[in-house]
Amino acid sequence: MKKKLTPAEKNEAIWAWCFILPTILGLIILNFYPTFNTIYQSFCKTGDFGKGNIWVGLANYKVVLANSETWHSLWNTIKYALIEVPFGVAIALVLAVFLNKKLKGTSLYRTIFFLPMVCAPAAVAMVWKWLYNQQFGLLNNIFHSNVAWISNPKIAWISIGIIGVWSVIGYNMVLFISGLQEIPGDYYEAASIDGATGIKQFFHITIPLLSPTTFFIVQTRLIGALTVFDLMFMVMDKTNVALQNTQSIVYLFYNYAFTNGNKGYGATIVVVLVVFIMIVTFILQKLEKKLVFHN
Amino acid sequence: MESVQTRDKVNKIIIYVILTIMAIIMLVPFVWMILTAVKTNQEAISVDPFYIFPHNGWHWENFASVWRSYNFFTLYKNTLLMIFFRVLCAVLTATMAGYAFGRLNFPGKNAMFALVLIQMMIPSQIFIIPQYLMVSKMGLLNTVSGLVFPGIVTAFGTYLLKTGYEGLPKDLEEAASIDGCNIGQRFLKIMMPLTRSSMVSLSIFTALFAFKDLMWPMIVCTRAETTTLSAGRAKMQGQYGSDYPTMMASAVLAIIPMVIIYVIFQKQFVEGIATSGGKL
């Protein structure tokens, strides 16, 4: 079936391949080879002095999957996502609807809400740690409380989740605003004539018509939350008693692969994480067909 | 009709109150960071009385001493070089590949573009160990090249630019090709300048991602004089964690360059994120 290319088509193909070659080579060397290499290493043990890979079969998987630490970290990560994603999305949606109303001063508010997005988590997580400080922190001193925000295992995960929400609101909000601007104004005009008020309009027009944007944000944020690392790394000291109850799965990976130098075990954790994310993505894709409103 | 107007007014006031409360919550960490940075450590850890504002002078010189003692000049330089080369590489490779995928026909196009899409779906944590081993084998640990390494090409950027090129009108290129321009000339002279906004989006996205990234610089640049602002800050915390004004002053220094750039170019930032919608 393949017909021979005309000289013009051949010329075009040569140019095109030259243009994509750097990217394709880069993807193969930097991403595809590493993917297979990580999977291979997950079946290996790092030799003494970090030299060589010794094939150990499923040994790493047996240890990782039997270790309660793995499941605990995975559960910590899910708990973090359960705070960051719903609250981050809901608050951002309300703010976006308000800022989309063409009131005075909205650009100033938008600038402020987006500000945490341009800051390195390494720096802002530090500030939150200081705000949460039990003895000298602003929160306890202002509210005359004595809460161990980040060292009480029962609440530390919520405190970390709050930092996460604070960090992503602006990003979600900006995506929501651009989604809102695509909803045609006549829908609202027609609803107003029928006597539908603001809140009714919000639930019957905004929510369904915005659902593709909402779905996109939930999906990106969920994957982002499931791979969270910086917040836990910066906020939780190694000696913190609540570390066990907050460390995320990527934090665990970092510790094994780079702090302890056990690459094989680290690779196994990462493969488990990736499989988990694949399952989540698959479920989301199934849900998309049911939940997202298509015009 | 007056009741409707009053209702609108009340609604407006409620909206402003909510927005203002949220804005204050968002700003508290930044304000507290600066207020702590200009205190003495004694003031910062004073509980009874608890000081919100510094009460014996604002010690702006804290910034200067932090700048000197923690070698911030080097951290700024490393971060700037990493961002510069990552943006350069990303824009260069993604523009070329984006043009080919968006405007040209060639055998293998769909298969190659599938590679781009697949890469975007794989969580990047799976690349890190082998990437580190490659950097280590090439002797690039503790160098700027090592920092730039994973960002030489970008699947996300390729996708973004492809969408940009697809959106351009078809007849532009046809006219040029009648005038005798070859594909390379058409790309450089006609098409590339028209995708400036996509390139700006990609640059902002790449710069922000590189600036915020913590794990990669921590892994490949373990020495204080070779690392970035992000990782350098993390290191300082371990060493000087209980000197709070110093910590806060260094946090301010670590975020201030990007905050200033953001305030100046906020329209591009917000639009760049809104149109690219990438995973930060």
HADDOCK unambig.tbl for C-alpha pairs under 7 A between the chains (distance, minus, plus):
assign (segid A and resid 12 and name CA) (segid B and resid 104 and name CA) 6.82 0.50 0.50
assign (segid A and resid 12 and name CA) (segid B and resid 105 and name CA) 6.98 0.50 0.50
assign (segid A and resid 12 and name CA) (segid B and resid 106 and name CA) 6.87 0.50 0.50
assign (segid A and resid 13 and name CA) (segid B and resid 105 and name CA) 6.66 0.50 0.50
assign (segid A and resid 13 and name CA) (segid B and resid 106 and name CA) 4.54 0.50 0.50
assign (segid A and resid 13 and name CA) (segid B and resid 107 and name CA) 6.91 0.50 0.50
assign (segid A and resid 16 and name CA) (segid B and resid 100 and name CA) 5.01 0.50 0.50
assign (segid A and resid 16 and name CA) (segid B and resid 104 and name CA) 6.47 0.50 0.50
assign (segid A and resid 16 and name CA) (segid B and resid 106 and name CA) 6.68 0.50 0.50
assign (segid A and resid 19 and name CA) (segid B and resid 96 and name CA) 4.96 0.50 0.50
assign (segid A and resid 19 and name CA) (segid B and resid 97 and name CA) 5.22 0.50 0.50
assign (segid A and resid 19 and name CA) (segid B and resid 100 and name CA) 6.20 0.50 0.50
assign (segid A and resid 20 and name CA) (segid B and resid 96 and name CA) 6.52 0.50 0.50
assign (segid A and resid 20 and name CA) (segid B and resid 97 and name CA) 4.32 0.50 0.50
assign (segid A and resid 20 and name CA) (segid B and resid 100 and name CA) 6.62 0.50 0.50
assign (segid A and resid 22 and name CA) (segid B and resid 93 and name CA) 6.41 0.50 0.50
assign (segid A and resid 23 and name CA) (segid B and resid 93 and name CA) 5.93 0.50 0.50
assign (segid A and resid 23 and name CA) (segid B and resid 97 and name CA) 6.58 0.50 0.50
assign (segid A and resid 23 and name CA) (segid B and resid 153 and name CA) 5.53 0.50 0.50
assign (segid A and resid 26 and name CA) (segid B and resid 153 and name CA) 5.70 0.50 0.50
assign (segid A and resid 27 and name CA) (segid B and resid 153 and name CA) 6.82 0.50 0.50
assign (segid A and resid 30 and name CA) (segid B and resid 131 and name CA) 6.69 0.50 0.50
assign (segid A and resid 30 and name CA) (segid B and resid 150 and name CA) 6.42 0.50 0.50
assign (segid A and resid 31 and name CA) (segid B and resid 127 and name CA) 5.89 0.50 0.50
assign (segid A and resid 34 and name CA) (segid B and resid 127 and name CA) 5.00 0.50 0.50
assign (segid A and resid 34 and name CA) (segid B and resid 130 and name CA) 5.16 0.50 0.50
assign (segid A and resid 34 and name CA) (segid B and resid 131 and name CA) 6.68 0.50 0.50
assign (segid A and resid 35 and name CA) (segid B and resid 126 and name CA) 5.85 0.50 0.50
assign (segid A and resid 35 and name CA) (segid B and resid 127 and name CA) 5.71 0.50 0.50
assign (segid A and resid 37 and name CA) (segid B and resid 130 and name CA) 6.57 0.50 0.50
assign (segid A and resid 38 and name CA) (segid B and resid 126 and name CA) 6.41 0.50 0.50
assign (segid A and resid 38 and name CA) (segid B and resid 129 and name CA) 6.92 0.50 0.50
assign (segid A and resid 38 and name CA) (segid B and resid 130 and name CA) 6.64 0.50 0.50
assign (segid A and resid 98 and name CA) (segid B and resid 15 and name CA) 6.61 0.50 0.50
assign (segid A and resid 109 and name CA) (segid B and resid 23 and name CA) 6.64 0.50 0.50
assign (segid A and resid 112 and name CA) (segid B and resid 23 and name CA) 6.37 0.50 0.50
assign (segid A and resid 113 and name CA) (segid B and resid 23 and name CA) 6.56 0.50 0.50
assign (segid A and resid 113 and name CA) (segid B and resid 26 and name CA) 6.46 0.50 0.50
assign (segid A and resid 118 and name CA) (segid B and resid 208 and name CA) 6.62 0.50 0.50
assign (segid A and resid 118 and name CA) (segid B and resid 258 and name CA) 6.28 0.50 0.50
assign (segid A and resid 118 and name CA) (segid B and resid 259 and name CA) 6.44 0.50 0.50
assign (segid A and resid 119 and name CA) (segid B and resid 212 and name CA) 6.92 0.50 0.50
assign (segid A and resid 119 and name CA) (segid B and resid 255 and name CA) 5.46 0.50 0.50
assign (segid A and resid 119 and name CA) (segid B and resid 258 and name CA) 7.00 0.50 0.50
assign (segid A and resid 120 and name CA) (segid B and resid 211 and name CA) 6.64 0.50 0.50
assign (segid A and resid 120 and name CA) (segid B and resid 212 and name CA) 4.37 0.50 0.50
assign (segid A and resid 120 and name CA) (segid B and resid 230 and name CA) 6.31 0.50 0.50
assign (segid A and resid 120 and name CA) (segid B and resid 255 and name CA) 6.38 0.50 0.50
assign (segid A and resid 121 and name CA) (segid B and resid 212 and name CA) 6.44 0.50 0.50
assign (segid A and resid 122 and name CA) (segid B and resid 214 and name CA) 6.99 0.50 0.50
assign (segid A and resid 122 and name CA) (segid B and resid 230 and name CA) 5.53 0.50 0.50
assign (segid A and resid 122 and name CA) (segid B and resid 233 and name CA) 6.58 0.50 0.50
assign (segid A and resid 122 and name CA) (segid B and resid 234 and name CA) 6.13 0.50 0.50
assign (segid A and resid 123 and name CA) (segid B and resid 233 and name CA) 6.82 0.50 0.50
assign (segid A and resid 123 and name CA) (segid B and resid 251 and name CA) 4.85 0.50 0.50
assign (segid A and resid 123 and name CA) (segid B and resid 254 and name CA) 6.65 0.50 0.50
assign (segid A and resid 123 and name CA) (segid B and resid 255 and name CA) 6.93 0.50 0.50
assign (segid A and resid 127 and name CA) (segid B and resid 29 and name CA) 6.32 0.50 0.50
assign (segid A and resid 127 and name CA) (segid B and resid 33 and name CA) 6.18 0.50 0.50
assign (segid A and resid 127 and name CA) (segid B and resid 248 and name CA) 6.93 0.50 0.50
assign (segid A and resid 128 and name CA) (segid B and resid 29 and name CA) 6.72 0.50 0.50
assign (segid A and resid 136 and name CA) (segid B and resid 45 and name CA) 5.41 0.50 0.50
assign (segid A and resid 136 and name CA) (segid B and resid 47 and name CA) 6.13 0.50 0.50
assign (segid A and resid 166 and name CA) (segid B and resid 26 and name CA) 6.88 0.50 0.50
assign (segid A and resid 174 and name CA) (segid B and resid 270 and name CA) 6.66 0.50 0.50
assign (segid A and resid 174 and name CA) (segid B and resid 274 and name CA) 5.96 0.50 0.50
assign (segid A and resid 175 and name CA) (segid B and resid 274 and name CA) 5.10 0.50 0.50
assign (segid A and resid 175 and name CA) (segid B and resid 277 and name CA) 6.97 0.50 0.50
assign (segid A and resid 178 and name CA) (segid B and resid 274 and name CA) 6.33 0.50 0.50
assign (segid A and resid 220 and name CA) (segid B and resid 279 and name CA) 6.15 0.50 0.50
assign (segid A and resid 230 and name CA) (segid B and resid 214 and name CA) 6.69 0.50 0.50
assign (segid A and resid 234 and name CA) (segid B and resid 234 and name CA) 6.82 0.50 0.50
assign (segid A and resid 270 and name CA) (segid B and resid 125 and name CA) 6.78 0.50 0.50
assign (segid A and resid 270 and name CA) (segid B and resid 126 and name CA) 5.96 0.50 0.50
assign (segid A and resid 274 and name CA) (segid B and resid 123 and name CA) 6.58 0.50 0.50
